[in-house]
């Protein structure tokens, strides 16, 4: 009985556009918005603006955390951190999502209070300040939109800012309704709607971050389908002992044991590995592959993940 163990590591690194400059601009914008809204809220006696300033301040801190995590993820690997700091982004996304969920419930609480005791405010100041916040948030949202499509950390920051833009928009609309129709009750209604939107998006990010941390198989992957595709390759008798997980939202890792046809020799391993890696990358987006080869004679058993003869 011959048994050959052969380990091969194949890595494809995806390089995203550098979001550092955009994140820095976004942080500055949010701190400025928060300060302006605090001053405007005090001047107009608007609790809505003060709440929105808290939202913007929390977003500035959240984006700052995202920036730190993003920079950490780019650090080189070391002998003591062979994966580098890529998980820092997932931890940042997890933290940001939790903060947003807490803020959502805070908004619900404030809305209930406002229903009972509506505040008489200076709607003119409220409109001007909220409009400035809306413009600044819209700029920040546009800056991060592209990066959010490929990066869960940037996505969590983007969601913070998008929710702020909606919040500013509703404050503007609410101020207009209050100014023209004295509809003070509209402010808590909009607050609840914003809170529900933020809660939905935050919970989605939270679940994705937890899934990555728990080494769950990515949702778009079916391990049985991976097994079928790999076993179609000439020379591969069976694929078993498979593990698939994500290091972060961009890097999908795979490890498994390949049972090779007994007629294949060690010199053919390179070509077989190369073909398997190509299938995993092109059909499933798996870009980090580790495989162990076993001879057909060594593998016994006939179940789904055993060696089929």
LOVEXKE-322166 format. One record per residue (C-alpha): residue in three letters; x, y, z. Coordinates in steps of 0.1 Angstrom, whole numbers. Each point is the difference from the previous one (the first is absolute). Layout:
! residues N
+------+-------+-------+-------+
: type :     X :     Y :     Z :
+------+-------+-------+-------+
:  ALA :     X :     Y :     Z :
...
+------+-------+-------+-------+
! end
This chain:
! residues 309
+------+-------+-------+-------+
: type :     X :     Y :     Z :
+------+-------+-------+-------+
:  UNK :     0 :     0 :     0 :
:  UNK :    16 :    32 :   -11 :
:  UNK :   -10 :    33 :    15 :
:  UNK :    13 :    34 :   -11 :
:  UNK :    -7 :    31 :    20 :
:  UNK :     5 :    31 :   -20 :
:  UNK :    -9 :    35 :    12 :
:  UNK :    -2 :    29 :   -23 :
:  UNK :   -11 :    36 :     8 :
:  UNK :   -13 :    22 :   -27 :
:  UNK :   -10 :    36 :     7 :
:  UNK :   -17 :    26 :   -22 :
:  UNK :     0 :    34 :    16 :
:  UNK :   -27 :    25 :    -8 :
:  UNK :    10 :    36 :     2 :
:  UNK :   -28 :    24 :     7 :
:  UNK :     3 :    37 :    -7 :
:  UNK :    15 :    19 :    29 :
:  UNK :   -29 :    15 :    20 :
:  UNK :    22 :    19 :    25 :
:  UNK :    -4 :    35 :   -15 :
:  UNK :   -38 :    -4 :    -3 :
:  UNK :    -3 :   -13 :    36 :
:  UNK :    21 :    30 :    13 :
:  UNK :   -22 :    25 :   -19 :
:  UNK :   -31 :   -18 :    13 :
:  UNK :    12 :     2 :    36 :
:  UNK :     7 :    38 :    -2 :
:  UNK :   -34 :     6 :   -16 :
:  UNK :   -18 :   -19 :    27 :
:  UNK :    18 :    18 :    29 :
:  UNK :    -8 :    34 :   -17 :
:  UNK :   -37 :   -10 :    -5 :
:  UNK :    -3 :   -11 :    36 :
:  UNK :    14 :    33 :    13 :
:  UNK :   -23 :    21 :   -23 :
:  UNK :   -30 :   -21 :    11 :
:  UNK :     7 :     4 :    37 :
:  UNK :     2 :    38 :    -5 :
:  UNK :   -31 :     0 :   -22 :
:  UNK :   -19 :   -23 :    24 :
:  UNK :     7 :    23 :    30 :
:  UNK :    -9 :    31 :   -20 :
:  UNK :   -33 :   -14 :   -13 :
:  UNK :    -8 :   -21 :    31 :
:  UNK :    -3 :   -30 :   -24 :
:  UNK :     4 :   -34 :    17 :
:  UNK :    -1 :   -15 :   -35 :
:  UNK :    32 :    19 :   -10 :
:  UNK :    17 :    -9 :    33 :
:  UNK :    -8 :   -37 :    -6 :
:  UNK :    12 :     2 :   -35 :
:  UNK :    33 :    16 :    12 :
:  UNK :     4 :   -29 :    23 :
:  UNK :    -6 :   -24 :   -29 :
:  UNK :    26 :    19 :   -21 :
:  UNK :    26 :     1 :    28 :
:  UNK :    -4 :   -38 :     5 :
:  UNK :     5 :    -4 :   -37 :
:  UNK :    32 :    20 :     0 :
:  UNK :    13 :   -23 :    28 :
:  UNK :   -12 :   -31 :   -19 :
:  UNK :    16 :    11 :   -33 :
:  UNK :    32 :     8 :    20 :
:  UNK :     0 :   -36 :    13 :
:  UNK :    -6 :   -13 :   -35 :
:  UNK :    30 :    20 :   -13 :
:  UNK :    22 :   -14 :    28 :
:  UNK :   -12 :   -36 :    -8 :
:  UNK :     4 :     6 :   -37 :
:  UNK :    37 :    11 :     5 :
:  UNK :     6 :   -29 :    23 :
:  UNK :   -13 :   -24 :   -26 :
:  UNK :    27 :    12 :   -24 :
:  UNK :    29 :    -7 :    23 :
:  UNK :    24 :   -27 :   -11 :
:  UNK :    -2 :   -35 :    15 :
:  UNK :    26 :   -10 :    26 :
:  UNK :    13 :   -32 :    15 :
:  UNK :   -24 :     5 :    30 :
:  UNK :   -30 :    12 :   -21 :
:  UNK :     0 :   -21 :   -31 :
:  UNK :   -34 :    14 :   -11 :
:  UNK :    10 :    35 :     8 :
:  UNK :   -27 :    23 :    14 :
:  UNK :   -28 :    -7 :   -26 :
:  UNK :   -25 :   -10 :    27 :
:  UNK :     3 :    35 :    14 :
:  UNK :   -25 :    11 :   -26 :
:  UNK :   -25 :   -26 :    10 :
:  UNK :     3 :    10 :    37 :
:  UNK :    -5 :    37 :   -10 :
:  UNK :   -31 :    -9 :   -21 :
:  UNK :   -14 :   -20 :    30 :
:  UNK :     6 :    29 :    24 :
:  UNK :   -16 :    25 :   -24 :
:  UNK :   -30 :   -22 :    -5 :
:  UNK :    -5 :    -4 :    37 :
:  UNK :     3 :    38 :     5 :
:  UNK :   -26 :     6 :   -27 :
:  UNK :   -24 :   -24 :    16 :
:  UNK :     4 :    18 :    34 :
:  UNK :    -6 :    34 :   -17 :
:  UNK :   -31 :   -14 :   -17 :
:  UNK :   -16 :    -9 :    33 :
:  UNK :    11 :    34 :    14 :
:  UNK :   -19 :    16 :   -29 :
:  UNK :   -31 :   -21 :     7 :
:  UNK :     1 :    11 :    37 :
:  UNK :     4 :    37 :   -10 :
:  UNK :   -29 :    -3 :   -25 :
:  UNK :   -23 :   -13 :    28 :
:  UNK :     9 :    29 :    22 :
:  UNK :    -6 :    25 :   -28 :
:  UNK :   -34 :   -14 :    -7 :
:  UNK :   -10 :     9 :    35 :
:  UNK :    17 :    33 :     3 :
:  UNK :     6 :    16 :   -35 :
:  UNK :    26 :    28 :     0 :
:  UNK :    -7 :    34 :   -14 :
:  UNK :    30 :     9 :   -21 :
:  UNK :    13 :    27 :   -24 :
:  UNK :    -6 :   -19 :   -33 :
:  UNK :    20 :    25 :   -21 :
:  UNK :    33 :    -7 :    18 :
:  UNK :    -9 :   -37 :     0 :
:  UNK :    -4 :     0 :   -38 :
:  UNK :    32 :    18 :    -7 :
:  UNK :    22 :   -21 :    23 :
:  UNK :   -17 :   -33 :   -11 :
:  UNK :     5 :     9 :   -36 :
:  UNK :    37 :     6 :     6 :
:  UNK :     2 :   -34 :    17 :
:  UNK :   -18 :   -16 :   -29 :
:  UNK :    24 :    14 :   -26 :
:  UNK :    31 :   -11 :    20 :
:  UNK :   -14 :   -35 :     6 :
:  UNK :    -9 :    -4 :   -36 :
:  UNK :    36 :     9 :   -10 :
:  UNK :    13 :   -26 :    25 :
:  UNK :   -24 :   -27 :   -12 :
:  UNK :    11 :     5 :   -36 :
:  UNK :    36 :    -2 :    10 :
:  UNK :    -4 :   -34 :    16 :
:  UNK :   -26 :   -16 :   -22 :
:  UNK :    25 :   -18 :   -23 :
:  UNK :    21 :   -13 :    28 :
:  UNK :   -30 :   -12 :    19 :
:  UNK :    -9 :   -25 :   -28 :
:  UNK :    32 :   -20 :     6 :
:  UNK :     9 :     5 :    37 :
:  UNK :   -22 :    -8 :    30 :
:  UNK :    19 :    25 :    22 :
:  UNK :    -5 :    28 :   -25 :
:  UNK :   -36 :   -11 :    -4 :
:  UNK :    -7 :     4 :    37 :
:  UNK :    14 :    36 :    -1 :
:  UNK :   -20 :     6 :   -32 :
:  UNK :   -32 :   -11 :    17 :
:  UNK :     7 :    23 :    29 :
:  UNK :     3 :    29 :   -24 :
:  UNK :   -30 :   -10 :   -22 :
:  UNK :   -22 :    -2 :    31 :
:  UNK :    13 :    35 :    10 :
:  UNK :    -9 :    13 :   -35 :
:  UNK :   -35 :   -14 :     4 :
:  UNK :    -2 :    14 :    35 :
:  UNK :    10 :    35 :   -12 :
:  UNK :   -25 :    -2 :   -29 :
:  UNK :   -28 :    -9 :    24 :
:  UNK :    10 :    28 :    23 :
:  UNK :    -2 :    25 :   -29 :
:  UNK :   -34 :   -14 :   -10 :
:  UNK :   -12 :     1 :    36 :
:  UNK :    12 :    35 :     5 :
:  UNK :   -19 :    11 :   -31 :
:  UNK :   -32 :   -17 :    12 :
:  UNK :     4 :    16 :    34 :
:  UNK :     7 :    34 :   -15 :
:  UNK :   -30 :     0 :   -23 :
:  UNK :   -25 :   -22 :    18 :
:  UNK :    12 :    -2 :    37 :
:  UNK :     1 :   -39 :    -4 :
:  UNK :    22 :    -6 :    30 :
:  UNK :   -10 :   -36 :     2 :
:  UNK :    17 :    -7 :   -34 :
:  UNK :    35 :     1 :    15 :
:  UNK :    -4 :   -32 :    22 :
:  UNK :   -17 :   -18 :   -29 :
:  UNK :    30 :     6 :   -22 :
:  UNK :    23 :   -10 :    28 :
:  UNK :   -16 :   -34 :     4 :
:  UNK :     2 :    -6 :   -38 :
:  UNK :    37 :     9 :     0 :
:  UNK :     6 :   -22 :    30 :
:  UNK :   -17 :   -30 :   -17 :
:  UNK :    22 :     4 :   -32 :
:  UNK :    32 :     3 :    21 :
:  UNK :   -10 :   -31 :    20 :
:  UNK :    -6 :   -21 :   -31 :
:  UNK :    33 :     8 :   -16 :
:  UNK :    20 :    -2 :    32 :
:  UNK :   -14 :   -35 :     8 :
:  UNK :    10 :   -12 :   -35 :
:  UNK :    36 :    12 :     5 :
:  UNK :     1 :   -15 :    35 :
:  UNK :   -11 :   -34 :   -12 :
:  UNK :    26 :     1 :   -29 :
:  UNK :    28 :    10 :    24 :
:  UNK :   -10 :   -28 :    25 :
:  UNK :    -1 :   -25 :   -29 :
:  UNK :    35 :     9 :   -10 :
:  UNK :    14 :    -1 :    35 :
:  UNK :   -16 :   -34 :     5 :
:  UNK :    17 :   -14 :   -31 :
:  UNK :   -34 :    -7 :   -16 :
:  UNK :    -1 :   -11 :   -37 :
:  UNK :    -8 :    31 :   -22 :
:  UNK :   -37 :     1 :    -8 :
:  UNK :     6 :    -2 :   -38 :
:  UNK :    19 :   -32 :     3 :
:  UNK :   -13 :   -36 :     0 :
:  UNK :    27 :   -24 :    11 :
:  UNK :   -18 :   -29 :   -18 :
:  UNK :     2 :    20 :   -32 :
:  UNK :    37 :     7 :     6 :
:  UNK :     6 :   -37 :     4 :
:  UNK :   -19 :    -9 :   -32 :
:  UNK :    20 :    26 :   -20 :
:  UNK :    34 :   -11 :    13 :
:  UNK :    -8 :   -37 :    -5 :
:  UNK :    -7 :     7 :   -37 :
:  UNK :    38 :     8 :    -5 :
:  UNK :    20 :   -28 :   -16 :
:  UNK :    21 :   -19 :    25 :
:  UNK :   -21 :    10 :    31 :
:  UNK :   -18 :   -30 :    15 :
:  UNK :   -15 :    18 :    30 :
:  UNK :     0 :    32 :    20 :
:  UNK :    -6 :    -2 :    38 :
:  UNK :    10 :    15 :    33 :
:  UNK :   -10 :    34 :   -13 :
:  UNK :     0 :    33 :    19 :
:  UNK :   -11 :    33 :   -15 :
:  UNK :     0 :    33 :    19 :
:  UNK :     6 :    37 :    -5 :
:  UNK :    29 :    19 :    16 :
:  UNK :   -18 :    32 :    -8 :
:  UNK :   -26 :    10 :   -25 :
:  UNK :    25 :    -2 :   -29 :
:  UNK :    21 :   -31 :     7 :
:  UNK :   -16 :   -35 :    -2 :
:  UNK :    22 :   -28 :    13 :
:  UNK :    -3 :   -37 :    -9 :
:  UNK :    17 :   -31 :    12 :
:  UNK :    -7 :   -36 :   -10 :
:  UNK :    13 :   -35 :    -7 :
:  UNK :     2 :   -11 :   -36 :
:  UNK :     0 :   -37 :    -8 :
:  UNK :    18 :    -6 :   -33 :
:  UNK :    -6 :   -28 :   -25 :
:  UNK :    26 :   -28 :     7 :
:  UNK :    13 :     3 :   -35 :
:  UNK :    12 :    35 :     6 :
:  UNK :    36 :     6 :    11 :
:  UNK :    15 :    28 :    22 :
:  UNK :    12 :    19 :   -31 :
:  UNK :   -36 :     7 :   -10 :
:  UNK :    -9 :    16 :    33 :
:  UNK :    10 :    35 :   -11 :
:  UNK :   -24 :     0 :   -30 :
:  UNK :   -29 :   -15 :    20 :
:  UNK :     5 :    26 :    28 :
:  UNK :     1 :    28 :   -25 :
:  UNK :   -33 :   -12 :   -16 :
:  UNK :   -17 :    -4 :    34 :
:  UNK :    11 :    35 :    10 :
:  UNK :   -13 :    15 :   -32 :
:  UNK :   -35 :   -16 :     4 :
:  UNK :    -2 :    12 :    36 :
:  UNK :     9 :    35 :    -9 :
:  UNK :   -20 :     4 :   -31 :
:  UNK :   -32 :   -18 :    11 :
:  UNK :    -1 :     7 :    37 :
:  UNK :    23 :    31 :     6 :
:  UNK :    23 :   -20 :    23 :
:  UNK :    34 :    17 :    -1 :
:  UNK :    20 :   -18 :    27 :
:  UNK :     4 :   -37 :    -5 :
:  UNK :    18 :   -27 :    21 :
:  UNK :    -3 :   -36 :   -12 :
:  UNK :    14 :   -34 :    11 :
:  UNK :     3 :   -28 :   -25 :
:  UNK :    -7 :   -36 :     9 :
:  UNK :     3 :   -32 :   -21 :
:  UNK :   -31 :   -19 :   -10 :
:  UNK :    12 :   -31 :    17 :
:  UNK :     4 :    18 :    33 :
:  UNK :   -37 :    12 :     2 :
:  UNK :   -26 :   -25 :    11 :
:  UNK :   -37 :     5 :     3 :
:  UNK :   -29 :     6 :   -23 :
:  UNK :   -21 :    28 :    17 :
:  UNK :    -6 :    34 :   -15 :
:  UNK :    34 :    14 :    10 :
:  UNK :    19 :   -33 :    -3 :
:  UNK :    19 :   -14 :   -29 :
:  UNK :   -22 :   -12 :   -28 :
:  UNK :    15 :   -28 :   -22 :
+------+-------+-------+-------+
! end
